[in-house]
Amino acid sequence: MSKPDTPSLDDQLLWNAFRGGDEIAFGEIARKYYKGLFSYGSRFSADREFVKDCIQDLFFEMWTRRETLGDTDFVKFYLLKSLRRKIYRESNRKNWIYEEADLEYINESVGDASIEQRIIEIESSEEETQLINQLLHSLPKRQQEVIYLKFYEDLDNESIAQVMSISKQAVANLIYRSIRELKDRI
């Protein structure tokens, strides 16, 4: 996975082709990022259909506004931030959530595990896995979200700050506090 501070040339080419009306490039962007968007969106709502609808609406709006969209070096970041905003707006519209601070981040067992992670999980004792999950669940929702974005989506602090609409310093503080709390509890 490429770091957010080293934009993928392929992503830039796909983005520019999509903005020019290339349906194949648009389909490739959707295919490449759908699973990650769904995983991220599912942490804000347990309603899987709602998350799927938000992602579908996001891609529909992107296609209809493609000619007015700006250039971006970070397609993944753009999509994560856009989905977060879309879920917030749709939730507000349905009167599910009244303030952005109330946007619930749901921490299920974290992320889509790679083969290596699955082997490690299988070899780990059930007690250790339960302890880690309990510790992650015990963190405040914002800390859970920052941990997910940092360590599972591999975003840098500046990108996380923009996705979560907080300052870069607040991100650093959240990460530090989260790791310190996890260490203290272990």
Phi, psi and chi 1 to 4 in degrees:
 res  aa     phi    psi   chi1   chi2   chi3   chi4
   1 MET       -  131.4 -177.9 -177.2  -36.7      -
   2 SER   -79.9  146.9   66.1      -      -      -
   3 LYS   -70.9  149.7  -70.2  -82.6 -171.1 -167.2
   4 PRO   -61.3  -25.8  -23.8   32.2      -      -
   5 ASP   -83.7   -0.7   56.2  -16.0      -      -
   6 THR  -124.5   86.7   56.0      -      -      -
   7 PRO   -62.6  142.8   19.6  -26.8      -      -
   8 SER   -77.2  129.0  164.9      -      -      -
   9 LEU   -61.4  -37.5 -176.4   57.9      -      -
  10 ASP   -59.2  -43.3  -69.8  -19.3      -      -
  11 ASP   -62.5  -42.5  -81.2   -2.6      -      -
  12 GLN   -63.6  -42.3  -70.1  173.1  -34.0      -
  13 LEU   -65.2  -43.9  -66.5  173.2      -      -
  14 LEU   -60.3  -45.7  -79.5  172.6      -      -
  15 TRP   -60.4  -47.4 -176.2 -102.1      -      -
  16 ASN   -66.5  -38.4  -71.0  -29.5      -      -
  17 ALA   -64.9  -43.0      -      -      -      -
  18 PHE   -59.6  -46.3  147.1   66.2      -      -
  19 ARG   -61.5  -26.7  -72.7  176.1   44.3 -139.6
  20 GLY   -83.9   -0.1      -      -      -      -
  21 GLY   101.4    9.7      -      -      -      -
  22 ASP   -75.9  108.9 -174.4  -25.1      -      -
  23 GLU   -66.3  -33.8  -67.3  178.0   18.7      -
  24 ILE   -66.6  -42.9  -66.5  171.7      -      -
  25 ALA   -62.5  -42.1      -      -      -      -
  26 PHE   -61.3  -45.0  177.7   64.5      -      -
  27 GLY   -61.7  -37.5      -      -      -      -
  28 GLU   -67.6  -40.4 -177.4   61.9   21.3      -
  29 ILE   -62.0  -46.7  -69.8  169.9      -      -
  30 ALA   -61.8  -44.7      -      -      -      -
  31 ARG   -64.4  -42.5 -176.1 -159.4   60.1   74.6
  32 LYS   -67.6  -36.0 -175.1  174.4 -178.2  178.6
  33 TYR  -110.4   -6.9  -68.7  107.0      -      -
  34 TYR   -57.6  -49.5 -178.6   86.2      -      -
  35 LYS   -60.3  -44.6 -171.6  174.9 -178.3  179.5
  36 GLY   -65.4  -39.0      -      -      -      -
  37 LEU   -64.8  -41.7  -71.5  171.3      -      -
  38 PHE   -64.3  -43.1 -178.6   74.9      -      -
  39 SER   -61.6  -44.0  178.7      -      -      -
  40 TYR   -67.9  -46.4 -179.1   61.8      -      -
  41 GLY   -63.2  -31.7      -      -      -      -
  42 SER   -67.8  -14.3  -66.0      -      -      -
  43 ARG   -83.0  -10.4  -82.5  137.1  176.1   70.6
  44 PHE  -102.1  -21.5  -66.1  105.9      -      -
  45 SER  -148.0  134.4  174.3      -      -      -
  46 ALA   -79.1  -11.1      -      -      -      -
  47 ASP   -81.1   96.9 -176.4  -10.9      -      -
  48 ARG   -60.5  -37.4  -63.1  167.9   58.0   89.7
  49 GLU   -67.2  -37.7  -65.4  -54.1  -47.3      -
  50 PHE   -61.0  -45.1  171.7   71.2      -      -
  51 VAL   -63.3  -45.0  173.5      -      -      -
  52 LYS   -60.7  -41.7  -71.6  177.3 -175.3  177.9
  53 ASP   -62.0  -42.3  -72.0  -14.7      -      -
  54 CYS   -63.1  -41.8  -74.7      -      -      -
  55 ILE   -65.1  -44.8  -65.6  169.7      -      -
  56 GLN   -61.2  -44.8 -176.6  176.4   -5.6      -
  57 ASP   -61.5  -41.5  -71.1  -10.8      -      -
  58 LEU   -58.4  -49.0  172.1   64.0      -      -
  59 PHE   -66.7  -36.7  -79.0  119.0      -      -
  60 PHE   -62.4  -46.6  176.9   76.0      -      -
  61 GLU   -63.6  -38.3  -70.8  170.4    8.9      -
  62 MET   -61.7  -43.7  -76.8  173.9   49.5      -
  63 TRP   -64.7  -43.8 -179.9 -104.9      -      -
  64 THR   -71.1  -25.1   57.5      -      -      -
  65 ARG  -106.7   13.6  -65.5 -175.3    0.6 -135.1
  66 ARG   -54.3  -35.3   67.5 -172.4  174.3  -81.4
  67 GLU   -73.2  -20.3  -65.8  170.5   -8.8      -
  68 THR  -101.8   -5.7   60.8      -      -      -
  69 LEU   -70.8  143.3  -67.6  176.9      -      -
  70 GLY   -80.3  172.8      -      -      -      -
  71 ASP   -75.8  148.3 -164.1   18.8      -      -
  72 THR  -144.1  142.1 -176.2      -      -      -
  73 ASP   -89.5  -14.8  -68.5  -23.2      -      -
  74 PHE  -126.4   84.1  -52.8  105.0      -      -
  75 VAL   -62.0  -44.5  174.7      -      -      -
  76 LYS   -59.2  -47.1  179.1  179.8 -176.5  177.3
  77 PHE   -59.7  -46.4  160.6   74.1      -      -
  78 TYR   -57.7  -45.1  174.7   86.8      -      -
  79 LEU   -68.0  -42.2  -67.5  171.9      -      -
  80 LEU   -61.5  -47.0  -72.0  170.1      -      -
  81 LYS   -64.3  -42.5 -178.6  169.3  177.2  104.6
  82 SER   -64.4  -41.0  -62.7      -      -      -
  83 LEU   -66.3  -41.3  179.6   60.8      -      -
  84 ARG   -59.6  -45.3 -173.5  176.9 -161.2  -87.0
  85 ARG   -63.1  -42.2  -99.1 -168.6  -99.5  130.8
  86 LYS   -63.0  -45.8  171.7  126.9  -79.9  -38.6
  87 ILE   -61.8  -42.8  -71.0  172.5      -      -
  88 TYR   -60.7  -49.1  169.9   70.3      -      -
  89 ARG   -62.5  -45.8  -82.9 -166.2  -48.9  -95.4
  90 GLU   -66.3  -37.6  -68.3  -59.8  -45.0      -
  91 SER   -65.4  -43.1  -65.7      -      -      -
  92 ASN   -62.7  -42.4  -91.9  -17.7      -      -
  93 ARG   -61.1  -33.8 -160.2 -178.8   71.3  176.2
  94 LYS   -91.5    8.3  -66.8 -179.5  178.5 -175.9
  95 ASN    59.5   30.9  -64.4  -35.6      -      -
  96 TRP   -85.6  -33.1  -71.3   -9.1      -      -
  97 ILE  -134.6  134.2  -62.3  173.5      -      -
  98 TYR  -100.0  -27.6  -63.7  101.3      -      -
  99 GLU  -134.9  150.7  -64.7  179.9   19.6      -
 100 GLU   -58.3  -35.3 -174.9  171.9    4.0      -
 101 ALA   -63.1  -21.2      -      -      -      -
 102 ASP   -87.5   -1.9  -67.6  -24.1      -      -
 103 LEU   -61.8  108.9 -172.9   59.4      -      -
 104 GLU   -75.8  129.5  -83.4  -65.1  -51.5      -
 105 TYR  -102.8  116.5  180.0   82.8      -      -
 106 ILE   -97.0  121.6  -59.4  167.2      -      -
 107 ASN  -100.5   98.2 -177.1   13.6      -      -
 108 GLU   -87.2 -176.1  -62.9  168.1   -4.8      -
 109 SER   -55.3  128.5   55.6      -      -      -
 110 VAL   -67.8  122.6 -178.6      -      -      -
 111 GLY    63.8  176.5      -      -      -      -
 112 ASP   -89.8  110.7  -58.0  -46.4      -      -
 113 ALA   -73.8  141.2      -      -      -      -
 114 SER   -77.8  173.4   69.5      -      -      -
 115 ILE   -60.4  -42.5  -67.7  172.5      -      -
 116 GLU   -61.0  -43.1  -65.0  163.2   35.8      -
 117 GLN   -65.0  -37.5  -70.9  170.7  -38.1      -
 118 ARG   -65.0  -40.9  -72.2 -174.5 -177.4  144.1
 119 ILE   -62.8  -43.2  -69.5  170.7      -      -
 120 ILE   -62.1  -43.0  -68.9  169.4      -      -
 121 GLU   -62.5  -40.7  -74.7  176.7   -0.5      -
 122 ILE   -64.7  -40.6  -69.4  169.1      -      -
 123 GLU   -75.5  -22.7  -67.3  174.4   -6.3      -
 124 SER   -74.1  151.4  -64.2      -      -      -
 125 SER   -72.5  153.9   74.6      -      -      -
 126 GLU   -62.9  -33.3 -157.6  168.7  -62.6      -
 127 GLU   -63.6  -43.5  -72.6  178.0   20.1      -
 128 GLU   -63.2  -42.7  -70.3  172.8  -17.0      -
 129 THR   -63.9  -43.4  -56.3      -      -      -
 130 GLN   -64.0  -40.1  -73.0  176.8  -15.9      -
 131 LEU   -62.6  -46.8  174.4   63.1      -      -
 132 ILE   -62.6  -44.9  -69.7  169.7      -      -
 133 ASN   -62.1  -41.5  -79.8  -26.3      -      -
 134 GLN   -62.8  -41.8  -73.5  173.4  -14.1      -
 135 LEU   -65.6  -42.8  -68.2  174.0      -      -
 136 LEU   -64.0  -41.9  -72.5  173.1      -      -
 137 HIS   -66.1  -26.4  -73.7  -57.8      -      -
 138 SER   -78.4  -14.4   70.5      -      -      -
 139 LEU   -71.9  151.2  -69.1  175.0      -      -
 140 PRO   -59.4  154.2  -24.2   33.5      -      -
 141 LYS   -56.1  -41.3  -59.3  -62.1 -177.9 -175.4
 142 ARG   -64.7  -37.1  -57.8  -81.6  -76.9  177.0
 143 GLN   -68.7  -37.6  -71.7  179.5  -10.3      -
 144 GLN   -61.9  -43.1  -69.3  175.9   23.0      -
 145 GLU   -65.2  -43.6 -177.9  178.5    5.0      -
 146 VAL   -66.2  -36.7   79.4      -      -      -
 147 ILE   -63.6  -44.0  -67.9  -70.1      -      -
 148 TYR   -61.1  -49.5  176.1   81.0      -      -
 149 LEU   -64.2  -38.4  -68.9  171.5      -      -
 150 LYS   -73.1  -50.2 -179.1   70.4  173.1  178.5
 151 PHE  -100.3  -18.0  -63.0  104.6      -      -
 152 TYR  -110.7  -28.7  -66.1   91.6      -      -
 153 GLU   -99.9   -7.9  -72.4  -61.5  -31.0      -
 154 ASP    59.3   38.9 -157.1   23.9      -      -
 155 LEU   -89.9  149.9  -64.7  179.7      -      -
 156 ASP   -81.5  169.7   62.5   14.8      -      -
 157 ASN   -60.8  -37.7  -71.3    6.5      -      -
 158 GLU   -65.1  -42.4 -173.0  171.6  -32.0      -
 159 SER   -65.7  -41.1  -62.7      -      -      -
 160 ILE   -61.7  -42.2  -65.6  169.3      -      -
 161 ALA   -58.9  -42.0      -      -      -      -
 162 GLN   -71.4  -39.9  -68.8  179.8    2.2      -
 163 VAL   -62.7  -43.0  167.8      -      -      -
 164 MET   -89.8   -2.9  -66.2  178.8   68.9      -
 165 SER    58.5   45.8  -60.3      -      -      -
 166 ILE  -132.4  173.0   58.9  177.8      -      -
 167 SER   -77.2  158.9   71.4      -      -      -
 168 LYS   -60.7  -38.7 -171.2  174.7  172.1 -177.5
 169 GLN   -64.9  -38.1 -175.5   60.0   48.5      -
 170 ALA   -63.5  -37.4      -      -      -      -
 171 VAL   -62.9  -49.3  170.0      -      -      -
 172 ALA   -58.2  -42.4      -      -      -      -
 173 ASN   -63.6  -43.1  -67.2  -15.1      -      -
 174 LEU   -62.9  -43.4  -82.7  170.7      -      -
 175 ILE   -64.1  -47.9  -68.7  170.4      -      -
 176 TYR   -58.7  -48.5  173.2   77.4      -      -
 177 ARG   -62.1  -41.4 -151.3  172.3  -41.6  136.9
 178 SER   -63.7  -47.9  -58.8      -      -      -
 179 ILE   -65.6  -41.6  -68.6  171.9      -      -
 180 ARG   -61.3  -44.5 -171.2 -175.6   71.8 -139.3
 181 GLU   -63.5  -41.0  -75.8 -178.4   34.3      -
 182 LEU   -64.3  -43.7  -70.9  171.9      -      -
 183 LYS   -62.4  -43.8  -77.2 -177.9  179.1  179.4
 184 ASP   -61.9  -38.2  -71.3  -12.4      -      -
 185 ARG   -76.7  -26.9  -67.8  175.9 -173.9  178.8
 186 ILE   -74.9      -  -71.2  175.9      -      -
